[in-house]
């Protein structure tokens, strides 16, 4: 592959960079920051991690996160239940924020990333593949499931003296989902995905030109 033209995100210097082999990184010639890295294992590793993360995501939304026992009265708390309770207790904006940042957006990111990686792994430009890749770059900063877990842990410490708190399967699944999602994110470089998509476009165009010339 010819050298690629890329602008550094840190110093904005435009430069030609090489296409490196898996496990290597490319650094900016001006400021030394990382321009992109070629993860080991290709696309199989992040796909496997994301499939596991999706399973845990479903489990985290299917089981309670916590069970509170206050004076013999027990109450279970789930992700959707937390957002619903906030929405119906004069905190509608906060309830919607919890729903979108902890439920809707993580689910969209999981599905979109798996869709893009699967299409690139199969070497096929699936319908809307480019649009899903654009969507990922816009919604990823709004994923805050890890912040939600930290807030739960802080609440556990504060409520430990007021009620008996039982950690349920949903919280373990949520923590597992976050860890797998972080590992999958570290195994993917968006710049590499765009380059793979461009290669796929060139192959498709060349194939169509060849068929048209017959």
TIRO-2110 file (N, C-alpha, C; in Angstrom, 1 decimal):
// TIRO-2110
0.8, -1.2, 0.0, N, 1, A
0.0, 0.0, 0.0, CA, 1, A
0.9, 1.2, 0.0, C, 1, A
0.5, 2.3, -0.8, N, 2, A
1.2, 3.5, -0.8, CA, 2, A
1.1, 4.2, 0.5, C, 2, A
2.0, 5.2, 0.7, N, 3, A
2.0, 6.0, 1.9, CA, 3, A
0.7, 6.8, 2.0, C, 3, A
0.2, 6.9, 3.2, N, 4, A
-1.1, 7.5, 3.4, CA, 4, A
-0.9, 9.0, 3.9, C, 4, A
-1.8, 9.8, 3.5, N, 5, A
-1.8, 11.2, 4.0, CA, 5, A
-2.6, 11.4, 5.2, C, 5, A
-2.1, 11.9, 6.3, N, 6, A
-2.8, 12.0, 7.5, CA, 6, A
-2.4, 13.2, 8.3, C, 6, A
-3.3, 13.9, 9.0, N, 7, A
-3.0, 15.1, 9.8, CA, 7, A
-3.0, 14.6, 11.3, C, 7, A
-2.0, 15.1, 12.0, N, 8, A
-1.9, 14.7, 13.4, CA, 8, A
-3.0, 15.4, 14.2, C, 8, A
-3.6, 14.7, 15.1, N, 9, A
-4.7, 15.2, 15.9, CA, 9, A
-4.2, 16.2, 16.9, C, 9, A
-2.9, 16.1, 17.3, N, 10, A
-2.4, 16.9, 18.3, CA, 10, A
-1.8, 18.2, 17.8, C, 10, A
-1.0, 18.2, 16.7, N, 11, A
-0.3, 19.4, 16.2, CA, 11, A
-0.8, 19.8, 14.8, C, 11, A
-1.7, 19.0, 14.2, N, 12, A
-2.3, 19.3, 12.9, CA, 12, A
-1.3, 19.3, 11.7, C, 12, A
-0.2, 18.7, 11.9, N, 13, A
0.8, 18.6, 10.8, CA, 13, A
0.4, 17.5, 9.9, C, 13, A
0.3, 17.9, 8.6, N, 14, A
-0.1, 17.0, 7.5, CA, 14, A
1.2, 16.2, 7.0, C, 14, A
1.1, 14.9, 7.0, N, 15, A
2.3, 14.1, 6.7, CA, 15, A
2.0, 12.8, 6.0, C, 15, A
2.9, 12.3, 5.3, N, 16, A
2.8, 11.0, 4.7, CA, 16, A
3.3, 9.9, 5.6, C, 16, A
2.4, 8.9, 5.8, N, 17, A
2.8, 7.8, 6.8, CA, 17, A
2.7, 6.5, 6.2, C, 17, A
3.5, 5.5, 6.7, N, 18, A
3.4, 4.2, 6.1, CA, 18, A
2.3, 3.3, 6.7, C, 18, A
2.0, 2.3, 5.9, N, 19, A
1.0, 1.3, 6.4, CA, 19, A
1.8, 0.2, 7.1, C, 19, A
1.7, 0.0, 8.5, N, 20, A
2.6, -0.9, 9.2, CA, 20, A
1.9, -2.2, 9.5, C, 20, A
2.7, -3.2, 9.9, N, 21, A
2.2, -4.5, 10.2, CA, 21, A
1.5, -4.6, 11.5, C, 21, A
0.7, -5.6, 11.8, N, 22, A
0.1, -5.7, 13.1, CA, 22, A
1.0, -5.7, 14.3, C, 22, A
0.6, -5.0, 15.4, N, 23, A
1.4, -4.8, 16.6, CA, 23, A
2.3, -3.6, 16.6, C, 23, A
2.3, -2.8, 15.5, N, 24, A
3.2, -1.6, 15.4, CA, 24, A
2.4, -0.3, 15.5, C, 24, A
3.1, 0.8, 15.8, N, 25, A
2.4, 2.1, 15.9, CA, 25, A
3.2, 3.0, 15.0, C, 25, A
2.4, 4.1, 14.6, N, 26, A
3.0, 5.2, 13.8, CA, 26, A
2.9, 6.4, 14.6, C, 26, A
4.1, 7.2, 14.7, N, 27, A
4.1, 8.4, 15.5, CA, 27, A
4.3, 9.6, 14.6, C, 27, A
3.8, 10.7, 15.1, N, 28, A
4.0, 12.0, 14.4, CA, 28, A
5.4, 12.4, 14.4, C, 28, A
5.9, 12.9, 13.2, N, 29, A
7.3, 13.3, 13.1, CA, 29, A
7.5, 14.6, 13.8, C, 29, A
6.5, 15.4, 14.0, N, 30, A
6.6, 16.7, 14.6, CA, 30, A
6.5, 16.7, 16.1, C, 30, A
5.5, 16.1, 16.7, N, 31, A
5.3, 16.1, 18.1, CA, 31, A
5.5, 14.8, 18.8, C, 31, A
5.6, 13.7, 18.0, N, 32, A
5.8, 12.4, 18.6, CA, 32, A
4.6, 11.7, 19.1, C, 32, A
3.4, 12.2, 19.0, N, 33, A
2.1, 11.6, 19.4, CA, 33, A
1.8, 10.4, 18.5, C, 33, A
1.0, 9.5, 19.0, N, 34, A
0.6, 8.3, 18.2, CA, 34, A
-0.4, 8.7, 17.1, C, 34, A
-0.1, 8.4, 15.9, N, 35, A
-1.1, 8.7, 14.8, CA, 35, A
-2.1, 7.6, 14.6, C, 35, A
-1.6, 6.4, 14.6, N, 36, A
-2.5, 5.2, 14.6, CA, 36, A
-1.7, 4.0, 15.0, C, 36, A
-2.4, 2.9, 15.4, N, 37, A
-1.7, 1.7, 15.8, CA, 37, A
-2.4, 0.5, 15.0, C, 37, A
-1.7, -0.4, 14.6, N, 38, A
-2.2, -1.6, 14.0, CA, 38, A
-2.3, -2.7, 15.0, C, 38, A
-3.5, -3.0, 15.5, N, 39, A
-3.7, -4.0, 16.6, CA, 39, A
-3.3, -5.4, 16.2, C, 39, A
-2.9, -6.2, 17.1, N, 40, A
-2.6, -7.6, 16.8, CA, 40, A
-3.9, -8.4, 16.7, C, 40, A
-3.9, -9.4, 16.0, N, 41, A
-5.0, -10.3, 15.9, CA, 41, A
-6.1, -10.0, 14.9, C, 41, A
-5.8, -8.9, 14.1, N, 42, A
-6.8, -8.5, 13.1, CA, 42, A
-8.1, -8.1, 13.7, C, 42, A
-9.2, -8.4, 13.0, N, 43, A
-10.5, -8.1, 13.4, CA, 43, A
-11.2, -9.2, 14.2, C, 43, A
-10.6, -10.4, 14.2, N, 44, A
-11.2, -11.5, 14.9, CA, 44, A
-11.3, -11.3, 16.4, C, 44, A
-10.2, -10.7, 17.0, N, 45, A
-10.2, -10.5, 18.4, CA, 45, A
-11.2, -9.5, 18.9, C, 45, A
-11.3, -8.3, 18.3, N, 46, A
-12.4, -7.4, 18.7, CA, 46, A
-13.8, -7.9, 18.5, C, 46, A
-14.0, -8.7, 17.4, N, 47, A
-15.3, -9.3, 17.2, CA, 47, A
-15.7, -10.2, 18.3, C, 47, A
-14.7, -11.1, 18.7, N, 48, A
-15.0, -12.0, 19.8, CA, 48, A
-15.3, -11.3, 21.1, C, 48, A
-14.5, -10.3, 21.4, N, 49, A
-14.7, -9.5, 22.6, CA, 49, A
-16.1, -8.8, 22.6, C, 49, A
-16.4, -8.3, 21.5, N, 50, A
-17.7, -7.6, 21.4, CA, 50, A
-18.9, -8.5, 21.5, C, 50, A
-18.8, -9.7, 21.0, N, 51, A
-19.8, -10.7, 21.1, CA, 51, A
-20.0, -11.1, 22.6, C, 51, A
-18.9, -11.2, 23.3, N, 52, A
-19.0, -11.5, 24.8, CA, 52, A
-19.6, -10.3, 25.5, C, 52, A
-19.2, -9.1, 25.1, N, 53, A
-19.7, -7.9, 25.7, CA, 53, A
-21.2, -7.7, 25.5, C, 53, A
-21.7, -8.1, 24.2, N, 54, A
-23.1, -8.0, 23.9, CA, 54, A
-23.9, -9.0, 24.8, C, 54, A
-23.4, -10.2, 25.0, N, 55, A
-24.1, -11.2, 25.9, CA, 55, A
-24.2, -10.6, 27.3, C, 55, A
-23.1, -10.1, 27.8, N, 56, A
-23.1, -9.5, 29.2, CA, 56, A
-24.0, -8.3, 29.2, C, 56, A
-24.1, -7.5, 28.2, N, 57, A
-25.0, -6.3, 28.1, CA, 57, A
-26.4, -6.8, 28.3, C, 57, A
-26.8, -7.8, 27.5, N, 58, A
-28.2, -8.4, 27.6, CA, 58, A
-28.5, -8.9, 29.1, C, 58, A
-27.5, -9.6, 29.7, N, 59, A
-27.7, -10.1, 31.0, CA, 59, A
-27.8, -8.9, 32.0, C, 59, A
-27.0, -7.9, 31.8, N, 60, A
-27.0, -6.7, 32.7, CA, 60, A
-28.4, -6.0, 32.7, C, 60, A
-29.1, -6.1, 31.6, N, 61, A
-30.4, -5.5, 31.5, CA, 61, A
-31.5, -6.4, 31.8, C, 61, A
-31.2, -7.7, 32.0, N, 62, A
-32.2, -8.7, 32.3, CA, 62, A
-32.3, -9.0, 33.8, C, 62, A
-31.3, -8.7, 34.6, N, 63, A
-31.3, -9.0, 36.0, CA, 63, A
-31.1, -7.8, 36.8, C, 63, A
-31.5, -7.8, 38.1, N, 64, A
-31.3, -6.6, 39.0, CA, 64, A
-29.9, -6.3, 39.2, C, 64, A
-29.5, -5.1, 39.4, N, 65, A
-28.2, -4.7, 39.8, CA, 65, A
-27.9, -4.9, 41.3, C, 65, A
-28.9, -4.4, 42.1, N, 66, A
-28.8, -4.4, 43.5, CA, 66, A
-30.1, -4.8, 44.2, C, 66, A
-30.1, -5.3, 45.4, N, 67, A
-31.3, -5.5, 46.2, CA, 67, A
-31.0, -4.8, 47.5, C, 67, A
-32.0, -3.9, 47.9, N, 68, A
-31.9, -3.2, 49.1, CA, 68, A
-32.8, -3.7, 50.1, C, 68, A
-32.3, -4.0, 51.4, N, 69, A
-33.2, -4.5, 52.4, CA, 69, A
-33.2, -3.5, 53.6, C, 69, A
-34.3, -2.7, 53.7, N, 70, A
-34.4, -1.7, 54.7, CA, 70, A
-35.5, -2.1, 55.7, C, 70, A
-35.2, -2.5, 56.9, N, 71, A
-36.2, -2.9, 57.9, CA, 71, A
-37.1, -4.0, 57.4, C, 71, A
-36.5, -5.0, 56.7, N, 72, A
-37.3, -6.1, 56.2, CA, 72, A
-38.0, -5.9, 54.9, C, 72, A
-38.0, -4.6, 54.4, N, 73, A
-38.6, -4.3, 53.1, CA, 73, A
-37.5, -4.3, 52.0, C, 73, A
-37.7, -5.2, 51.0, N, 74, A
-36.7, -5.3, 50.0, CA, 74, A
-37.1, -4.6, 48.7, C, 74, A
-36.2, -4.1, 48.0, N, 75, A
-36.5, -3.5, 46.7, CA, 75, A
-35.3, -3.7, 45.8, C, 75, A
-35.6, -4.2, 44.5, N, 76, A
-34.6, -4.4, 43.6, CA, 76, A
-34.4, -3.2, 42.6, C, 76, A
-33.2, -3.0, 42.2, N, 77, A
-32.8, -1.9, 41.3, CA, 77, A
-32.2, -2.5, 40.0, C, 77, A
-32.7, -2.1, 38.9, N, 78, A
-32.1, -2.4, 37.6, CA, 78, A
-31.7, -1.2, 36.8, C, 78, A
-31.0, -1.4, 35.7, N, 79, A
-30.7, -0.2, 34.9, CA, 79, A
-31.9, 0.5, 34.4, C, 79, A
-32.8, -0.2, 33.7, N, 80, A
-34.0, 0.4, 33.2, CA, 80, A
-34.9, 0.9, 34.3, C, 80, A
-34.9, 0.2, 35.5, N, 81, A
-35.7, 0.6, 36.6, CA, 81, A
-35.2, 1.9, 37.2, C, 81, A
-33.8, 2.1, 37.2, N, 82, A
-33.3, 3.4, 37.7, CA, 82, A
-33.7, 4.6, 36.9, C, 82, A
-33.6, 4.4, 35.6, N, 83, A
-34.0, 5.5, 34.6, CA, 83, A
-35.4, 5.8, 34.8, C, 83, A
-36.3, 4.7, 34.9, N, 84, A
-37.7, 4.9, 35.0, CA, 84, A
-38.1, 5.6, 36.3, C, 84, A
-37.4, 5.2, 37.4, N, 85, A
-37.7, 5.9, 38.7, CA, 85, A
-37.4, 7.3, 38.7, C, 85, A
-36.2, 7.7, 38.1, N, 86, A
-35.9, 9.1, 38.0, CA, 86, A
-36.8, 9.9, 37.2, C, 86, A
-37.3, 9.3, 36.1, N, 87, A
-38.2, 10.0, 35.2, CA, 87, A
-39.5, 10.3, 35.8, C, 87, A
-40.0, 9.4, 36.7, N, 88, A
-41.3, 9.5, 37.3, CA, 88, A
-41.2, 10.2, 38.7, C, 88, A
-40.1, 10.7, 39.1, N, 89, A
-39.9, 11.4, 40.4, CA, 89, A
-39.4, 12.8, 40.1, C, 89, A
-40.0, 13.5, 39.2, N, 90, A
-39.7, 14.9, 38.9, CA, 90, A
-38.2, 15.1, 38.5, C, 90, A
-37.6, 14.1, 38.0, N, 91, A
-36.2, 14.2, 37.4, CA, 91, A
-36.2, 13.6, 36.0, C, 91, A
-37.1, 14.1, 35.2, N, 92, A
-37.2, 13.5, 33.9, CA, 92, A
-35.9, 13.7, 33.0, C, 92, A
-35.3, 14.8, 33.1, N, 93, A
-34.1, 15.1, 32.3, CA, 93, A
-33.0, 14.1, 32.7, C, 93, A
-32.8, 13.9, 34.0, N, 94, A
-31.8, 13.0, 34.6, CA, 94, A
-32.1, 11.6, 34.2, C, 94, A
-33.4, 11.2, 34.3, N, 95, A
-33.8, 9.9, 33.9, CA, 95, A
-33.5, 9.6, 32.4, C, 95, A
-33.8, 10.5, 31.6, N, 96, A
-33.5, 10.4, 30.1, CA, 96, A
-32.0, 10.3, 29.9, C, 96, A
-31.3, 11.1, 30.6, N, 97, A
-29.8, 11.1, 30.5, CA, 97, A
-29.2, 9.7, 30.9, C, 97, A
-29.7, 9.2, 32.0, N, 98, A
-29.3, 7.8, 32.5, CA, 98, A
-29.7, 6.8, 31.4, C, 98, A
-30.9, 6.9, 30.9, N, 99, A
-31.3, 5.9, 29.9, CA, 99, A
-30.4, 5.9, 28.6, C, 99, A
-30.2, 7.1, 28.1, N, 100, A
-29.4, 7.2, 26.9, CA, 100, A
-27.9, 6.9, 27.1, C, 100, A
-27.3, 7.4, 28.1, N, 101, A
-25.9, 7.2, 28.3, CA, 101, A
-25.5, 5.8, 28.8, C, 101, A
-26.5, 5.1, 29.6, N, 102, A
-26.2, 3.8, 30.2, CA, 102, A
-26.8, 2.7, 29.5, C, 102, A
-27.8, 2.9, 28.6, N, 103, A
-28.6, 1.9, 28.0, CA, 103, A
-28.6, 2.0, 26.4, C, 103, A
-29.2, 3.1, 26.0, N, 104, A
-29.4, 3.2, 24.5, CA, 104, A
-28.1, 3.4, 23.7, C, 104, A
-27.2, 4.3, 24.2, N, 105, A
-26.0, 4.6, 23.4, CA, 105, A
-25.0, 3.4, 23.5, C, 105, A
-24.8, 2.8, 24.7, N, 106, A
-23.9, 1.6, 24.7, CA, 106, A
-24.4, 0.5, 23.8, C, 106, A
-25.8, 0.3, 23.7, N, 107, A
-26.3, -0.7, 22.8, CA, 107, A
-26.1, -0.4, 21.4, C, 107, A
-26.3, 0.9, 21.0, N, 108, A
-26.0, 1.4, 19.7, CA, 108, A
-24.6, 1.2, 19.3, C, 108, A
-23.6, 1.5, 20.2, N, 109, A
-22.2, 1.3, 19.9, CA, 109, A
-21.9, -0.1, 19.7, C, 109, A
-22.4, -1.0, 20.5, N, 110, A
-22.1, -2.4, 20.4, CA, 110, A
-22.6, -2.9, 19.0, C, 110, A
-23.8, -2.6, 18.7, N, 111, A
-24.4, -3.1, 17.4, CA, 111, A
-23.6, -2.5, 16.2, C, 111, A
-23.4, -1.2, 16.3, N, 112, A
-22.7, -0.5, 15.1, CA, 112, A
-21.3, -1.1, 14.9, C, 112, A
-20.6, -1.2, 16.0, N, 113, A
-19.2, -1.7, 15.9, CA, 113, A
-19.2, -3.1, 15.4, C, 113, A
-20.0, -4.0, 15.9, N, 114, A
-20.1, -5.4, 15.4, CA, 114, A
-20.5, -5.4, 13.9, C, 114, A
-21.4, -4.6, 13.5, N, 115, A
-21.8, -4.5, 12.1, CA, 115, A
-20.7, -4.1, 11.2, C, 115, A
-20.0, -3.1, 11.6, N, 116, A
-18.8, -2.6, 10.8, CA, 116, A
-17.7, -3.6, 10.7, C, 116, A
-17.3, -4.2, 11.9, N, 117, A
-16.3, -5.1, 11.9, CA, 117, A
-16.6, -6.4, 11.2, C, 117, A
-17.9, -6.9, 11.3, N, 118, A
-18.3, -8.1, 10.5, CA, 118, A
-18.2, -7.8, 9.0, C, 118, A
-18.7, -6.7, 8.6, N, 119, A
-18.6, -6.4, 7.2, CA, 119, A
-17.2, -6.3, 6.6, C, 119, A
-16.3, -5.7, 7.4, N, 120, A
-14.9, -5.6, 7.0, CA, 120, A
-14.2, -6.9, 7.0, C, 120, A
-14.6, -7.7, 8.0, N, 121, A
-14.0, -9.1, 8.2, CA, 121, A
-14.4, -10.0, 7.0, C, 121, A
-15.6, -9.8, 6.6, N, 122, A
-16.1, -10.6, 5.4, CA, 122, A
-15.7, -10.1, 4.1, C, 122, A
-15.1, -8.9, 4.1, N, 123, A
-14.7, -8.2, 2.9, CA, 123, A
-15.9, -7.8, 2.0, C, 123, A
-17.0, -7.4, 2.7, N, 124, A
-18.2, -7.0, 2.0, CA, 124, A
-18.7, -5.7, 2.5, C, 124, A
-19.0, -4.7, 1.7, N, 125, A
-19.6, -3.5, 2.1, CA, 125, A
-21.1, -3.6, 2.3, C, 125, A
-21.4, -3.9, 3.6, N, 126, A
-22.8, -4.1, 3.9, CA, 126, A
-23.6, -2.8, 3.8, C, 126, A
-24.9, -2.9, 3.6, N, 127, A
-25.7, -1.6, 3.5, CA, 127, A
-25.5, -0.7, 4.7, C, 127, A
-25.2, 0.6, 4.5, N, 128, A
-25.0, 1.5, 5.5, CA, 128, A
-23.7, 1.4, 6.3, C, 128, A
-22.8, 0.6, 5.8, N, 129, A
-21.5, 0.4, 6.6, CA, 129, A
-20.8, 1.7, 6.8, C, 129, A
-20.7, 2.5, 5.8, N, 130, A
-20.0, 3.8, 6.0, CA, 130, A
-20.7, 4.7, 7.0, C, 130, A
-22.0, 4.7, 6.9, N, 131, A
-22.8, 5.6, 7.8, CA, 131, A
-22.7, 5.1, 9.3, C, 131, A
-22.6, 3.8, 9.5, N, 132, A
-22.4, 3.3, 10.8, CA, 132, A
-21.1, 3.7, 11.4, C, 132, A
-20.0, 3.7, 10.5, N, 133, A
-18.7, 4.1, 11.0, CA, 133, A
-18.7, 5.6, 11.3, C, 133, A
-19.4, 6.4, 10.6, N, 134, A
-19.5, 7.8, 10.9, CA, 134, A
-20.3, 8.0, 12.2, C, 134, A
-21.3, 7.2, 12.4, N, 135, A
-22.1, 7.3, 13.6, CA, 135, A
-21.3, 7.0, 14.9, C, 135, A
-20.4, 6.0, 14.8, N, 136, A
-19.6, 5.6, 15.9, CA, 136, A
-18.7, 6.7, 16.4, C, 136, A
-18.1, 7.5, 15.4, N, 137, A
-17.2, 8.6, 15.8, CA, 137, A
-18.0, 9.7, 16.5, C, 137, A
-19.3, 9.8, 16.3, N, 138, A
-20.1, 10.9, 16.9, CA, 138, A
-20.7, 10.5, 18.3, C, 138, A
-21.1, 9.2, 18.4, N, 139, A
-21.8, 8.9, 19.7, CA, 139, A
-20.9, 8.3, 20.7, C, 139, A
-19.7, 7.8, 20.3, N, 140, A
-18.9, 7.1, 21.3, CA, 140, A
-18.6, 8.0, 22.6, C, 140, A
-18.3, 9.3, 22.4, N, 141, A
-18.1, 10.1, 23.7, CA, 141, A
-19.2, 10.1, 24.7, C, 141, A
-20.4, 9.8, 24.2, N, 142, A
-21.6, 9.8, 25.1, CA, 142, A
-21.8, 8.5, 25.8, C, 142, A
-21.0, 7.5, 25.6, N, 143, A
-21.2, 6.3, 26.4, CA, 143, A
-20.6, 6.5, 27.8, C, 143, A
-21.4, 6.3, 28.8, N, 144, A
-21.0, 6.6, 30.2, CA, 144, A
-21.4, 5.4, 31.1, C, 144, A
-21.4, 4.2, 30.6, N, 145, A
-21.8, 3.1, 31.5, CA, 145, A
-20.7, 2.9, 32.6, C, 145, A
-19.5, 3.2, 32.3, N, 146, A
-18.4, 3.1, 33.4, CA, 146, A
-18.6, 4.1, 34.5, C, 146, A
-19.1, 5.3, 34.1, N, 147, A
-19.4, 6.4, 35.1, CA, 147, A
-20.6, 5.9, 36.0, C, 147, A
-21.5, 5.3, 35.4, N, 148, A
-22.7, 4.8, 36.1, CA, 148, A
-22.3, 3.8, 37.1, C, 148, A
-21.4, 2.8, 36.8, N, 149, A
-20.9, 1.8, 37.7, CA, 149, A
-20.2, 2.5, 38.9, C, 149, A
-19.4, 3.5, 38.6, N, 150, A
-18.6, 4.1, 39.7, CA, 150, A
-19.6, 4.8, 40.6, C, 150, A
-20.7, 5.4, 40.1, N, 151, A
-21.7, 6.1, 40.9, CA, 151, A
-22.4, 5.0, 41.8, C, 151, A
-22.6, 3.8, 41.2, N, 152, A
-23.2, 2.7, 42.0, CA, 152, A
-22.3, 2.3, 43.2, C, 152, A
-21.0, 2.2, 42.9, N, 153, A
-20.1, 1.8, 44.0, CA, 153, A
-20.0, 2.8, 45.1, C, 153, A
-20.1, 4.1, 44.7, N, 154, A
-20.1, 5.2, 45.7, CA, 154, A
-21.3, 5.1, 46.5, C, 154, A
-22.5, 4.9, 45.9, N, 155, A
-23.7, 4.8, 46.6, CA, 155, A
-23.7, 3.6, 47.5, C, 155, A
-23.1, 2.5, 47.1, N, 156, A
-23.0, 1.3, 48.0, CA, 156, A
-22.3, 1.6, 49.3, C, 156, A
-21.2, 2.4, 49.2, N, 157, A
-20.4, 2.7, 50.4, CA, 157, A
-21.3, 3.6, 51.3, C, 157, A
-22.0, 4.6, 50.7, N, 158, A
-22.8, 5.5, 51.5, CA, 158, A
-24.0, 4.8, 52.2, C, 158, A
-24.6, 3.8, 51.5, N, 159, A
-25.8, 3.1, 52.0, CA, 159, A
-25.5, 1.9, 52.9, C, 159, A
-24.2, 1.6, 53.0, N, 160, A
-23.9, 0.4, 53.7, CA, 160, A
-24.3, 0.5, 55.2, C, 160, A
-24.3, 1.7, 55.8, N, 161, A
-24.7, 1.8, 57.2, CA, 161, A
-26.2, 2.0, 57.4, C, 161, A
-27.0, 2.2, 56.3, N, 162, A
-28.4, 2.5, 56.4, CA, 162, A
-29.2, 1.3, 56.0, C, 162, A
-28.7, 0.4, 55.1, N, 163, A
-29.5, -0.7, 54.7, CA, 163, A
-28.6, -1.9, 54.3, C, 163, A
-29.1, -3.1, 54.2, N, 164, A
-28.4, -4.2, 53.7, CA, 164, A
-28.4, -4.2, 52.2, C, 164, A
-27.2, -4.2, 51.6, N, 165, A
-27.1, -4.1, 50.2, CA, 165, A
-26.6, -5.4, 49.6, C, 165, A
-27.4, -6.0, 48.7, N, 166, A
-27.0, -7.3, 48.1, CA, 166, A
-26.7, -7.0, 46.6, C, 166, A
-25.5, -7.4, 46.3, N, 167, A
-25.1, -7.2, 44.9, CA, 167, A
-25.6, -8.4, 44.0, C, 167, A
-26.4, -8.1, 43.0, N, 168, A
-27.0, -9.1, 42.2, CA, 168, A
-26.2, -9.3, 40.9, C, 168, A
-26.7, -10.3, 40.1, N, 169, A
-26.0, -10.7, 38.9, CA, 169, A
-25.9, -9.6, 37.9, C, 169, A
-26.9, -8.7, 37.8, N, 170, A
-26.8, -7.6, 36.8, CA, 170, A
-25.6, -6.8, 37.0, C, 170, A
-25.2, -6.5, 38.2, N, 171, A
-24.0, -5.6, 38.4, CA, 171, A
-22.7, -6.3, 37.9, C, 171, A
-22.6, -7.6, 38.3, N, 172, A
-21.4, -8.3, 37.8, CA, 172, A
-21.4, -8.4, 36.3, C, 172, A
-22.6, -8.6, 35.6, N, 173, A
-22.6, -8.6, 34.2, CA, 173, A
-22.3, -7.3, 33.6, C, 173, A
-22.7, -6.2, 34.2, N, 174, A
-22.4, -4.8, 33.8, CA, 174, A
-20.9, -4.5, 33.8, C, 174, A
-20.3, -4.9, 34.9, N, 175, A
-18.9, -4.7, 35.1, CA, 175, A
-18.1, -5.5, 34.0, C, 175, A
-18.5, -6.8, 33.8, N, 176, A
-17.9, -7.6, 32.8, CA, 176, A
-18.1, -7.0, 31.4, C, 176, A
-19.3, -6.5, 31.1, N, 177, A
-19.5, -5.9, 29.8, CA, 177, A
-18.6, -4.7, 29.6, C, 177, A
-18.4, -3.9, 30.6, N, 178, A
-17.5, -2.7, 30.5, CA, 178, A
-16.1, -3.1, 30.2, C, 178, A
-15.6, -4.1, 31.0, N, 179, A
-14.2, -4.6, 30.8, CA, 179, A
-14.0, -5.1, 29.4, C, 179, A
-14.9, -5.9, 28.9, N, 180, A
-14.8, -6.5, 27.5, CA, 180, A
-14.9, -5.4, 26.5, C, 180, A
-15.8, -4.4, 26.7, N, 181, A
-15.9, -3.3, 25.7, CA, 181, A
-14.6, -2.5, 25.7, C, 181, A
-14.0, -2.2, 26.8, N, 182, A
-12.7, -1.5, 26.9, CA, 182, A
-11.7, -2.3, 26.1, C, 182, A
-11.6, -3.6, 26.4, N, 183, A
-10.6, -4.4, 25.7, CA, 183, A
-10.8, -4.4, 24.2, C, 183, A
-12.1, -4.5, 23.8, N, 184, A
-12.4, -4.5, 22.3, CA, 184, A
-12.0, -3.1, 21.7, C, 184, A
-12.3, -2.0, 22.4, N, 185, A
-12.0, -0.7, 21.9, CA, 185, A
-10.4, -0.5, 21.8, C, 185, A
-9.7, -1.2, 22.7, N, 186, A
-8.2, -1.1, 22.6, CA, 186, A
-7.7, -1.9, 21.4, C, 186, A
-8.5, -2.9, 20.9, N, 187, A
-8.1, -3.7, 19.8, CA, 187, A
-8.5, -3.2, 18.5, C, 187, A
-9.1, -2.0, 18.4, N, 188, A
-9.6, -1.4, 17.2, CA, 188, A
-9.0, 0.0, 17.1, C, 188, A
-8.6, 0.4, 15.9, N, 189, A
-8.2, 1.8, 15.6, CA, 189, A
-9.1, 2.2, 14.4, C, 189, A
-9.8, 3.4, 14.7, N, 190, A
-10.8, 3.8, 13.7, CA, 190, A
-10.1, 4.2, 12.4, C, 190, A
-8.9, 4.7, 12.4, N, 191, A
-8.2, 5.0, 11.2, CA, 191, A
-8.0, 3.8, 10.4, C, 191, A
-7.6, 2.7, 11.0, N, 192, A
-7.4, 1.4, 10.3, CA, 192, A
-8.7, 0.9, 9.7, C, 192, A
-9.8, 1.1, 10.4, N, 193, A
-11.1, 0.7, 9.9, CA, 193, A
-11.4, 1.5, 8.6, C, 193, A
-11.2, 2.8, 8.6, N, 194, A
-11.4, 3.6, 7.5, CA, 194, A
-10.6, 3.2, 6.3, C, 194, A
-9.3, 2.9, 6.6, N, 195, A
-8.4, 2.4, 5.5, CA, 195, A
-8.9, 1.1, 4.9, C, 195, A
-9.4, 0.2, 5.7, N, 196, A
-9.9, -1.1, 5.3, CA, 196, A
-11.1, -0.9, 4.4, C, 196, A
-12.0, 0.1, 4.8, N, 197, A
-13.2, 0.4, 4.0, CA, 197, A
-12.8, 1.0, 2.7, C, 197, A
-11.8, 1.9, 2.6, N, 198, A
-11.3, 2.4, 1.4, CA, 198, A
-10.8, 1.4, 0.5, C, 198, A
-10.0, 0.4, 1.0, N, 199, A
-9.5, -0.7, 0.2, CA, 199, A
-10.7, -1.5, -0.4, C, 199, A
-11.7, -1.7, 0.5, N, 200, A
-12.9, -2.5, 0.0, CA, 200, A
-13.6, -1.7, -1.1, C, 200, A
-13.7, -0.4, -1.0, N, 201, A
-14.3, 0.4, -2.1, CA, 201, A
-13.5, 0.3, -3.4, C, 201, A
-12.2, 0.3, -3.3, N, 202, A
-11.3, 0.3, -4.5, CA, 202, A
-11.5, -1.1, -5.1, C, 202, A
-11.5, -2.2, -4.3, N, 203, A
-11.7, -3.5, -4.9, CA, 203, A
-13.0, -3.6, -5.6, C, 203, A
-14.1, -3.1, -5.0, N, 204, A
-15.4, -3.1, -5.6, CA, 204, A
-15.5, -2.4, -6.9, C, 204, A
-14.8, -1.2, -6.9, N, 205, A
-14.8, -0.3, -8.1, CA, 205, A
-14.1, -1.0, -9.2, C, 205, A
-12.9, -1.6, -8.9, N, 206, A
-12.1, -2.3, -9.9, CA, 206, A
-12.9, -3.5, -10.4, C, 206, A
-13.6, -4.2, -9.6, N, 207, A
-14.4, -5.4, -10.0, CA, 207, A
-15.5, -5.0, -11.0, C, 207, A
-16.2, -3.8, -10.7, N, 208, A
-17.2, -3.4, -11.5, CA, 208, A
-16.7, -2.9, -12.8, C, 208, A
-15.5, -2.2, -12.8, N, 209, A
-14.9, -1.7, -14.1, CA, 209, A
-14.5, -2.9, -14.9, C, 209, A
-14.0, -3.9, -14.3, N, 210, A
-13.6, -5.1, -15.1, CA, 210, A
-14.8, -5.8, -15.7, C, 210, A
-15.9, -5.9, -15.0, N, 211, A
-17.1, -6.5, -15.5, CA, 211, A
-17.7, -5.7, -16.6, C, 211, A
-17.6, -4.4, -16.4, N, 212, A
-18.2, -3.5, -17.5, CA, 212, A
-17.4, -3.5, -18.7, C, 212, A
-16.1, -3.8, -18.6, N, 213, A
-15.2, -3.8, -19.8, CA, 213, A
-15.3, -5.0, -20.6, C, 213, A
-16.0, -6.0, -20.1, N, 214, A
-16.1, -7.3, -20.9, CA, 214, A
-17.0, -7.1, -22.1, C, 214, A
END
